[in-house]
Amino acid sequence: MDNIKFTPQDILHKQFKEKSIGKGYDVDDVDSFLDDVIKDYDTFNKEVTRLQDENDRLKAKVDELNRQVEVGSSISSRSAASQPVSSAATNMDILKRLSNLERRVFGSQLGNDENDSHLL
């Protein structure tokens, strides 16, 4: 946008030099001004096209990321459905380990009864 020479207000309020002969405008002055306006419009058009392309690219990226999120959430929901089974198995393993640890640590204090109903 550094190449832009005129704002809409500059164009609106442009005053052309009058020639000393009559009330006409200097043709070279008008042509020069219009050449600069055309350059600005070309620059604006290129910038608009670039921004539209970037916008399209970013929208495509957002769509791709949304698809990845959907796939990830469907995978995690499937694994969450199977989680209670594995969670129950993990809890059972923890209880067994805890029971074995209690037997080793407190076994002598428990009196080593024949009734080991608390053991898993």
KAWO-V690994 format. One record per residue. N is the residue number from 0. RES is the residue in one letter. PSI is psi as a letter, one per 40 degrees, with the letter a starting at -180 (NA if undefined). BURIAL is + if it has 16 or more other C-alpha atoms within 10 Angstrom, else -. D_CENTER is the distance of its C-alpha to the mean C-alpha in whole Angstrom. Layout:
N|RES|PSI|BURIAL|D_CENTER, N|RES|PSI|BURIAL|D_CENTER
//
This chain:
0|M|e|-|26, 1|D|e|-|29, 2|N|e|-|31, 3|I|h|-|31, 4|K|d|-|35, 5|F|i|-|35, 6|T|i|-|34, 7|P|d|-|35, 8|Q|d|-|37, 9|D|d|-|39, 10|I|d|-|40, 11|L|d|-|41, 12|H|e|-|43, 13|K|h|-|44, 14|Q|h|-|48, 15|F|i|-|50, 16|K|i|-|53, 17|E|i|-|56, 18|K|i|-|59, 19|S|e|-|62, 20|I|h|-|64, 21|G|a|-|63, 22|K|f|-|60, 23|G|i|-|58, 24|Y|i|-|54, 25|D|h|-|54, 26|V|d|-|53, 27|D|d|-|51, 28|D|d|-|50, 29|V|d|-|48, 30|D|d|-|47, 31|S|d|-|45, 32|F|d|+|43, 33|L|d|-|42, 34|D|d|-|41, 35|D|d|-|39, 36|V|d|+|38, 37|I|d|-|37, 38|K|d|-|35, 39|D|d|+|33, 40|Y|d|-|32, 41|D|d|-|32, 42|T|d|+|29, 43|F|d|-|27, 44|N|d|-|27, 45|K|d|-|26, 46|E|d|-|23, 47|V|d|-|22, 48|T|d|-|22, 49|R|d|-|20, 50|L|d|-|17, 51|Q|d|-|18, 52|D|d|-|17, 53|E|d|-|14, 54|N|d|-|13, 55|D|d|-|14, 56|R|d|-|12, 57|L|d|-|9, 58|K|d|-|10, 59|A|d|-|11, 60|K|d|-|8, 61|V|d|-|7, 62|D|d|-|10, 63|E|d|-|10, 64|L|d|-|8, 65|N|d|-|9, 66|R|d|-|13, 67|Q|d|-|12, 68|V|d|-|12, 69|E|d|-|15, 70|V|d|-|17, 71|G|d|-|16, 72|S|d|-|17, 73|S|d|-|20, 74|I|d|-|21, 75|S|d|-|21, 76|S|d|-|23, 77|R|d|-|25, 78|S|d|-|26, 79|A|d|-|26, 80|A|d|-|29, 81|S|e|-|31, 82|Q|d|-|30, 83|P|d|-|33, 84|V|d|-|35, 85|S|d|-|34, 86|S|d|-|34, 87|A|d|-|37, 88|A|d|-|38, 89|T|d|-|37, 90|N|d|-|39, 91|M|d|-|42, 92|D|d|-|41, 93|I|d|-|41, 94|L|d|-|44, 95|K|d|-|46, 96|R|d|-|45, 97|L|d|-|46, 98|S|d|-|49, 99|N|d|-|50, 100|L|d|-|49, 101|E|d|-|51, 102|R|d|+|54, 103|R|d|-|54, 104|V|d|-|54, 105|F|e|-|56, 106|G|d|-|58, 107|S|d|-|61, 108|Q|d|-|61, 109|L|e|-|61, 110|G|e|-|64, 111|N|f|-|63, 112|D|i|-|64, 113|E|d|-|65, 114|N|g|-|63, 115|D|f|-|59, 116|S|e|-|58, 117|H|e|-|55, 118|L|i|-|54, 119|L|NA|-|51
//
